[in-house]
Amino acid sequence: MSKVAKTGLDALLRPEDSILVLIDHQPYQFTNLNSHEPTMIINNVIGLAKTAKVFDVPTILTTVIEERGGYVIKGLQDVFPDQKPINRTFINTWEDPKVTDVVKKSGRKQLILAALYTEICLAMPAIQALGEGYDVFIVTDASGGVSLEAHDMAVRRMVQAGAVPITWMAVLGEWQRDWAREKTAAGVAQVVLEHGGGSAVALAWELQLLATHAK
């Protein structure tokens, strides 16, 4: 069972210990996504992927039977244009060694997952990985289910098993941690401007004010 810290500094995400797996964000899956507005999931998962790229967090894209379910959505593939998603037949990503071998080779233990659907393709690998000692974080607003109940029950089940629910902008904040970290601050700001919703509006306004010269 995972020994993830629940309190204290060690409970927060660290980019050098994190690895991100994005599961089945494909056209077929979106057709029966009813727990969230699909455009919100699209925005959030792309924002999450861009954030991982800013922090050099290894990111795995994976699909299930893409020849029938469709390729990973274009906006997500565009973040990693040279990466070919791992195409599976396993419903449970964690049963496919093509995926797990990459995770194990990284040596990283903070496993961040987002998937369609929450109740199937997120829950199964999350629960299995917890049993193998990973600290599992589930990005709930970059994942979705066939109904609100299906999504909520799956999140409850994973939390009961030991997973930590988190949202994509919380991931961004924990990885950045300090605005004095100038190496990533500009990249983080750009991601927020592109995908942050109301936060993007507020940041754009702040940038406008900072660029205004007193007369």
For each residue, the residues with C-beta under 8 A, 3 or more apart:
1: 130 131 133 162
2: 130 133 134 135 136 162
3: 133 135
4: 11 135 136 162 164
5: 8 10 11
6: 11
7: 11
8: 5 11
9: 12
10: 5
11: 4 5 6 7 8 164
12: 9 174 177
13: 17 18 110 112 137 166 171 174 175
14: 17 18 110 174 175
15: 18 55 56 57 175
16:
17: 13 14 108 109 110
18: 13 14 15 52 55 57 108 110 111 112 175
19: 57 58 59 60 103 106 108 110 111 112
20: 48 49 52 57 58 59 60 112 113 114
21: 59 60 62 93 99 103 111 112 113 114 125
22: 25 45 48 49 59 60 61 62 72 76 114 115 142
23: 62 93 113 114 115 116 121 122 125
24: 29 62 63 64 69 115 116 117 121
25: 22 29 30 41 42 45 72 73 76 114 115 116
26: 29 30 63 64 66 69 70 71 72 73 116
27: 30 31 69 70 71 73
28: 31 68 69 70
29: 24 25 26 32 33 69 116 117
30: 25 26 27 33 38 41 42 73 116
31: 27 28
32: 29 117 146
33: 29 30 36 38 41 116 117 144 145 146
34: 144 145 146 147 148
35: 118 144 145 146 147 148 150 151 152
36: 33 40 41 141 144 151
37: 40 41
38: 30 33 41 42 144
39: 42 43
40: 36 37 43 44 141
41: 25 30 33 36 37 38 44 45 116 141 142 143 144
42: 25 30 38 39 45 46 73 75
43: 39 40 46 47 195 197
44: 40 41 47 48 139 141 142 167 168 195
45: 22 25 41 42 48 49 76 114 139 142 168
46: 42 43 49 50 75 76 79 195
47: 43 44 50 51 142 168 169 172 191 194 195 196
48: 20 22 44 45 51 52 114 139 142 168 171 172
49: 20 22 45 46 52 53 59 76 79 80
50: 46 47 53 54 79 191 194 195
51: 47 48 54 55 57 168 171 172 175 188 191
52: 18 20 48 49 55 57 58 59
53: 49 50 56 57 59 79 80
54: 50 51 184 187 188 191
55: 15 18 51 52 175 184
56: 15 53
57: 15 18 19 20 51 52 53 112 175
58: 19 20 52 102 106 108
59: 19 20 21 22 49 52 53 80 83
60: 19 20 21 22 86 99 102 103
61: 22 72 76 77 80 83 85 86
62: 21 22 23 24 85 86 87 88 93 96 99
63: 24 26 66 69 70 71 72 85 86 87 88
64: 24 26 69 87 88 89 90 91 121
65: 68 69 87 88 89
66: 26 63 69 70 71 72 85 87
67: 87
68: 28 65
69: 24 26 27 28 29 63 64 65 66
70: 26 27 28 63 66
71: 26 27 63 66 74 77 85
72: 22 25 26 61 63 66 76 77 85
73: 25 26 27 30 42 76 77
74: 71 77 78
75: 42 46 78 79
76: 22 25 45 46 49 61 72 73 79 80
77: 61 71 72 73 74 80 81 83 85
78: 74 75 81
79: 46 49 50 53 75 76
80: 49 53 59 61 76 77 83
81: 77 78
82:
83: 59 61 77 80
84:
85: 61 62 63 66 71 72 77
86: 60 61 62 63 96 98 99 102
87: 62 63 64 65 66 67
88: 62 63 64 65 93 96 98 99
89: 64 65
90: 64 93 95 96
91: 64 120 121 124
92: 95 96 121 124 125 128
93: 21 23 62 88 90 96 99 115 121 124 125
94: 99 100 124 125 128 129
95: 90 92 128
96: 62 86 88 90 92 93 99 100
97: 100 101
98: 86 88 101 102
99: 21 60 62 86 88 93 94 96 102 103
100: 94 96 97 103 104
101: 97 98 104 105
102: 58 60 86 98 99 105 106
103: 19 21 60 99 100 106 108 111
104: 100 101 107
105: 101 102
106: 19 58 102 103
107: 104
108: 17 18 19 58 103 111
109: 17 133 134 135
110: 13 14 17 18 19 134 135 137
111: 18 19 21 103 108 129 134 135 136 137
112: 13 18 19 20 21 57 137 139 166 171
113: 20 21 23 122 125 126 129 136 137 138 139 143
114: 20 21 22 23 25 45 48 122 138 139 142 143 168
115: 22 23 24 25 93 118 121 122 125 143
116: 23 24 25 26 29 30 33 41 121 122 143 144
117: 24 29 32 33 120 121 122 143 144 145 146 150 151 154
118: 35 115 121 122 123 140 143 144 145 150 151 154 155
119: 122 123 145 146 150 151 153 154
120: 91 117 123 124 154
121: 23 24 64 91 92 93 115 116 117 118 124 125
122: 23 113 114 115 116 117 118 119 125 126 138 143 154 158
123: 118 119 120 126 127 154 157 158
124: 91 92 93 94 120 121 127 128
125: 21 23 92 93 94 113 115 121 122 128 129
126: 113 122 123 129 130 136 138 158 161 163
127: 123 124 130 131 157 158 161 163
128: 92 94 95 124 125 131 132
129: 94 111 113 125 126 132 134 136
130: 1 2 126 127 134 136 161 162 163
131: 1 127 128
132: 128 129
133: 1 2 3 109
134: 2 109 110 111 129 130
135: 2 3 4 109 110 111 164
136: 2 4 111 113 126 129 130 158 162 163 164
137: 13 110 111 112 113 163 164 165 166 171
138: 113 114 122 126 143 155 158 163 164 165 166
139: 44 45 48 112 113 114 142 143 166 167 168 171
140: 118 143 151 155 165 166 167
141: 36 40 41 44 167 168
142: 22 41 44 45 47 48 114 139 168
143: 41 113 114 115 116 117 118 122 138 139 140 151
144: 33 34 35 36 38 41 116 117 118 151
145: 33 34 35 117 118 119 148 149 150 151 154
146: 32 33 34 35 117 119 150
147: 34 35 150 151
148: 34 35 145 151 152
149: 145 152 153
150: 35 117 118 119 145 146 147 153 154
151: 35 36 117 118 119 140 143 144 145 147 148 154 155
152: 35 148 149 155 156
153: 119 149 150 156 157
154: 117 118 119 120 122 123 145 150 151 157 158
155: 118 138 140 151 152 158 159 165
156: 152 153 159 160
157: 123 127 153 154 160 161
158: 122 123 126 127 136 138 154 155 161 163 165
159: 155 156 162 163 164 165
160: 156 157
161: 126 127 130 157 158
162: 1 2 4 130 136 159
163: 126 127 130 136 137 138 158 159
164: 4 11 135 136 137 138 159
165: 137 138 140 155 158 159
166: 13 112 137 138 139 140 170 171
167: 44 139 140 141 170 171
168: 44 45 47 48 51 114 139 141 142 171 172
169: 47 172 173 192 196 199
170: 166 167 173 174
171: 13 48 51 112 137 139 166 167 168 174 175
172: 47 48 51 168 169 175 176 188 191 192
173: 169 170 176 177
174: 12 13 14 170 171 177
175: 13 14 15 18 51 55 57 171 172 184
176: 172 173 179 181 184 185 188
177: 12 173 174 181
178: 181
179: 176 185
180: 185
181: 176 177 178 184 185
182: 185 186
183:
184: 54 55 175 176 181 187 188
185: 176 179 180 181 182 188 189
186: 182 189 190
187: 54 184 190 191
188: 51 54 172 176 184 185 191 192
189: 185 186 192 193 203
190: 186 187 193 194
191: 47 50 51 54 172 187 188 194 195 196
192: 169 172 188 189 195 196 199 200 203
193: 189 190 196 200 203 204
194: 47 50 190 191 200
195: 43 44 46 47 50 191 192 200
196: 47 169 191 192 193 199 200 203
197: 43 200 201
198: 201 202
199: 169 192 196 202 203
200: 192 193 194 195 196 197 203 204
201: 197 198 204 205
202: 198 199 205 206
203: 189 192 193 196 199 200 206 207
204: 193 200 201 207 208
205: 201 202 208 209
206: 202 203 209 210
207: 203 204 210 211
208: 204 205 211 212
209: 205 206 212
210: 206 207
211: 207 208
212: 208 209
213:
214:
215:
